[in-house]
Amino acid sequence: MNKTITWRGPRYKSWIKNSLLLVGVIFGGINTGEPVISNSAILIEVVYGILLFCLTSTIGYAVNDLIDQKRDLKNPVHIGKRYPIFSALYFFLFLGLVIFIGLENQFIKKEMLFILSIYFLMTCCYSKFLKNIPIVEIIALSLHFLLRIMAGTWAVGISVSDWLVVAGFMMALLLSFGKRCIEFRMAKNDFSFRPVLSEYKLEYLVGISKSLALINLLIYCLYSINTPERGLFFLVSTLPFVAYGLFRYLLLLDREDVKKTPEEMLLSDKASILNLAIWLVVIVVMQG
């Protein structure tokens, strides 16, 4: 194999995206009154699903890097050490082993494999041609997030509110537009590493991001008052944390010197991490 063909390696920091599979565990007990977090069988399925998505997304990144190697070398966000493409084979073999063990021990349902297959197929389609179509490429990125939420809910038998699914998709759009904002600023009018950026204007990307932040807050407000069986103030009391998180994200996104992906930007911000941690603790504790 030609050793000049390389990839960026596993994006360990991007694995944080797969924590979206925990959405069902965190919010699944709100409408039922029975906290899902105490169900060990479902927890095992969700954790196993996270492992599957980490491995599958890594293989997807390898496919993307293989197709887009020349452009990646020009991308200021992707500057760093690269590895021979054949090293991705280890993740492929490990994925096969994990699936085999999961099926043998009934840790995986057919719904999980179905969503995982759609996720990988969409990743390949995005890498090949969807990423070159303005707006469509952002929606495609967001659908990757939505599939993770479905894998952590529907695929493991957790019932959640439709409001939560919509909120997840809108949050994914916010992160995807934010990523393009950062890349646009870093490109400095040289869009050779991502040609689709030439179809956008910074004002458009920033404007949409701000609108999406407000839409996300509105959807969470509506979701909060849509749980009458838990009492009006059950989720309403968590609104300040959500509002702070969204507005903090916009503040960070507006900085000219940002050279990280949105998830890396948030993970490196202590205020955002603390706010998220408090919000999660409050949600879990309030479910009893």
BELQUIGI-V966572 format. One record per backbone hydrogen bond with DSSP energy under -0.5 kcal/mol. CO is the residue of the C=O (numbers start at 1). NH is the residue of the N-H. E is the energy in kcal/mol with one decimal. If there is no record, write none. Layout:
co=CO nh=NH e=E
co=CO nh=NH e=E
This chain:
co=1 nh=3 e=-0.6
co=2 nh=5 e=-1.5
co=4 nh=6 e=-0.7
co=5 nh=85 e=-2.2
co=7 nh=83 e=-3.2
co=10 nh=12 e=-1.5
co=11 nh=14 e=-0.7
co=11 nh=15 e=-0.8
co=12 nh=15 e=-0.9
co=13 nh=16 e=-1.1
co=14 nh=17 e=-1.8
co=15 nh=18 e=-1.5
co=16 nh=19 e=-1.7
co=17 nh=20 e=-1.7
co=18 nh=21 e=-1.7
co=19 nh=22 e=-2.1
co=20 nh=23 e=-1.8
co=22 nh=26 e=-2.5
co=23 nh=27 e=-2.8
co=24 nh=28 e=-2.1
co=25 nh=37 e=-0.6
co=27 nh=30 e=-1.7
co=28 nh=32 e=-0.6
co=29 nh=33 e=-2.0
co=33 nh=35 e=-0.6
co=35 nh=38 e=-1.0
co=36 nh=39 e=-2.4
co=38 nh=40 e=-1.0
co=39 nh=43 e=-2.1
co=40 nh=44 e=-2.2
co=41 nh=45 e=-1.7
co=42 nh=46 e=-2.5
co=43 nh=47 e=-2.7
co=44 nh=48 e=-2.4
co=45 nh=49 e=-2.1
co=46 nh=50 e=-2.3
co=47 nh=51 e=-1.9
co=48 nh=52 e=-2.1
co=49 nh=53 e=-2.4
co=50 nh=54 e=-2.3
co=51 nh=55 e=-2.0
co=52 nh=56 e=-2.7
co=53 nh=57 e=-2.7
co=54 nh=58 e=-1.4
co=55 nh=59 e=-2.0
co=56 nh=60 e=-2.2
co=57 nh=61 e=-2.3
co=58 nh=62 e=-1.8
co=59 nh=63 e=-2.0
co=60 nh=64 e=-2.3
co=61 nh=65 e=-2.8
co=62 nh=66 e=-2.1
co=63 nh=67 e=-2.1
co=64 nh=68 e=-2.5
co=66 nh=69 e=-0.5
co=68 nh=72 e=-2.3
co=69 nh=73 e=-1.6
co=71 nh=74 e=-1.5
co=71 nh=75 e=-0.6
co=72 nh=75 e=-1.0
co=74 nh=76 e=-0.6
co=75 nh=78 e=-0.9
co=76 nh=79 e=-0.6
co=83 nh=7 e=-2.5
co=84 nh=87 e=-1.8
co=85 nh=88 e=-1.8
co=86 nh=89 e=-1.5
co=87 nh=90 e=-1.0
co=87 nh=91 e=-0.5
co=88 nh=91 e=-0.5
co=88 nh=92 e=-1.6
co=89 nh=93 e=-2.5
co=90 nh=94 e=-2.3
co=91 nh=95 e=-2.4
co=92 nh=96 e=-2.0
co=93 nh=97 e=-2.0
co=94 nh=98 e=-2.6
co=95 nh=99 e=-2.6
co=96 nh=100 e=-2.2
co=97 nh=101 e=-2.6
co=98 nh=102 e=-2.5
co=99 nh=103 e=-2.5
co=100 nh=104 e=-2.3
co=101 nh=105 e=-2.0
co=102 nh=107 e=-3.0
co=102 nh=108 e=-1.1
co=103 nh=106 e=-0.7
co=109 nh=112 e=-0.6
co=109 nh=113 e=-1.5
co=110 nh=114 e=-2.1
co=111 nh=115 e=-2.3
co=112 nh=116 e=-2.4
co=113 nh=117 e=-2.1
co=114 nh=118 e=-2.0
co=115 nh=119 e=-2.7
co=116 nh=120 e=-2.2
co=117 nh=121 e=-2.4
co=118 nh=122 e=-2.7
co=119 nh=123 e=-2.1
co=120 nh=124 e=-2.2
co=121 nh=125 e=-2.3
co=122 nh=126 e=-2.6
co=123 nh=127 e=-2.4
co=124 nh=128 e=-1.9
co=125 nh=129 e=-2.5
co=125 nh=130 e=-2.2
co=126 nh=131 e=-1.9
co=129 nh=132 e=-1.5
co=130 nh=133 e=-1.8
co=132 nh=134 e=-0.6
co=133 nh=137 e=-2.5
co=134 nh=136 e=-2.8
co=135 nh=139 e=-2.4
co=136 nh=140 e=-2.7
co=137 nh=141 e=-1.8
co=138 nh=142 e=-2.0
co=139 nh=143 e=-2.1
co=140 nh=144 e=-1.1
co=141 nh=145 e=-0.9
co=142 nh=146 e=-1.9
co=143 nh=147 e=-2.4
co=144 nh=148 e=-1.2
co=145 nh=149 e=-1.8
co=146 nh=150 e=-2.3
co=147 nh=151 e=-2.1
co=148 nh=152 e=-1.5
co=150 nh=153 e=-0.8
co=150 nh=155 e=-2.3
co=153 nh=156 e=-1.1
co=153 nh=158 e=-3.0
co=154 nh=157 e=-1.0
co=158 nh=160 e=-0.5
co=161 nh=164 e=-0.7
co=161 nh=165 e=-1.2
co=162 nh=166 e=-2.3
co=163 nh=167 e=-2.5
co=164 nh=168 e=-2.1
co=165 nh=169 e=-1.9
co=166 nh=170 e=-2.4
co=167 nh=171 e=-2.2
co=168 nh=172 e=-1.9
co=169 nh=173 e=-2.1
co=170 nh=174 e=-1.9
co=171 nh=175 e=-2.2
co=172 nh=176 e=-2.3
co=173 nh=177 e=-2.7
co=174 nh=178 e=-2.0
co=175 nh=179 e=-2.0
co=176 nh=180 e=-1.6
co=177 nh=181 e=-1.9
co=178 nh=182 e=-2.1
co=179 nh=183 e=-2.2
co=180 nh=184 e=-2.4
co=181 nh=185 e=-2.0
co=182 nh=186 e=-2.1
co=183 nh=187 e=-1.9
co=184 nh=188 e=-1.0
co=184 nh=189 e=-0.5
co=187 nh=190 e=-1.3
co=189 nh=191 e=-0.7
co=191 nh=194 e=-0.7
co=194 nh=197 e=-2.2
co=195 nh=198 e=-1.8
co=196 nh=199 e=-1.7
co=197 nh=200 e=-1.7
co=201 nh=205 e=-2.1
co=202 nh=206 e=-2.8
co=203 nh=207 e=-2.3
co=204 nh=208 e=-2.5
co=205 nh=209 e=-2.0
co=206 nh=210 e=-2.3
co=207 nh=211 e=-2.1
co=208 nh=212 e=-2.7
co=209 nh=213 e=-1.9
co=210 nh=214 e=-1.7
co=211 nh=215 e=-2.3
co=212 nh=216 e=-2.7
co=213 nh=217 e=-1.9
co=214 nh=218 e=-2.3
co=215 nh=219 e=-2.7
co=216 nh=220 e=-2.1
co=217 nh=221 e=-2.0
co=218 nh=222 e=-2.4
co=219 nh=223 e=-2.6
co=220 nh=224 e=-2.2
co=221 nh=225 e=-1.6
co=223 nh=226 e=-0.9
co=224 nh=227 e=-0.7
co=227 nh=230 e=-1.6
co=228 nh=231 e=-1.2
co=231 nh=234 e=-1.5
co=232 nh=236 e=-0.7
co=233 nh=237 e=-1.1
co=235 nh=238 e=-1.9
co=236 nh=239 e=-1.6
co=238 nh=241 e=-0.6
co=238 nh=242 e=-1.5
co=239 nh=243 e=-2.9
co=240 nh=244 e=-2.4
co=241 nh=245 e=-2.3
co=242 nh=246 e=-2.3
co=243 nh=247 e=-2.4
co=244 nh=248 e=-2.6
co=245 nh=249 e=-1.8
co=246 nh=250 e=-1.9
co=247 nh=251 e=-1.9
co=248 nh=252 e=-2.3
co=249 nh=253 e=-2.5
co=250 nh=254 e=-1.3
co=252 nh=255 e=-1.3
co=255 nh=258 e=-1.0
co=261 nh=265 e=-2.7
co=262 nh=266 e=-2.3
co=263 nh=267 e=-2.2
co=264 nh=268 e=-1.3
co=266 nh=269 e=-1.2
co=268 nh=270 e=-0.7
co=269 nh=273 e=-2.1
co=270 nh=274 e=-2.5
co=271 nh=275 e=-2.2
co=272 nh=276 e=-2.4
co=273 nh=277 e=-2.4
co=274 nh=278 e=-2.4
co=275 nh=279 e=-2.3
co=276 nh=280 e=-2.4
co=277 nh=281 e=-2.4
co=278 nh=282 e=-2.5
co=279 nh=283 e=-2.3
co=280 nh=284 e=-2.5
co=281 nh=285 e=-2.8
co=282 nh=286 e=-2.3
co=283 nh=287 e=-0.8
co=284 nh=287 e=-0.7
co=285 nh=288 e=-1.7
